[in-house]
Amino acid sequence: MLVLSRKTNERIIIAEGEIIITVVGVRRDGSVKLGIDAPDDIPIHREEVQISIDRNKHEANHKSVDC
């Protein structure tokens, strides 16, 4: 895992500029607000949303196998 420090309005560039992550703000409670620019064909989800998507896919696959 690469760990980087950035300040508000600083960016991280991934895949030769295909994905750009910008630190939009840092709140007093320590939460960080990020802006992400990426091509439309690259899905971007918060971790809890991706876990839910994966769980639903897994359940749907098991249901179709059981039928």
Secondary structure, DSSP 4 states (H G I P E B T S, - for coil): -------TT-EEEETTTTEEEEEEEE-TTS-EEEEEE--TTS----HHHHHHHHHHHHHHHHHHHH-
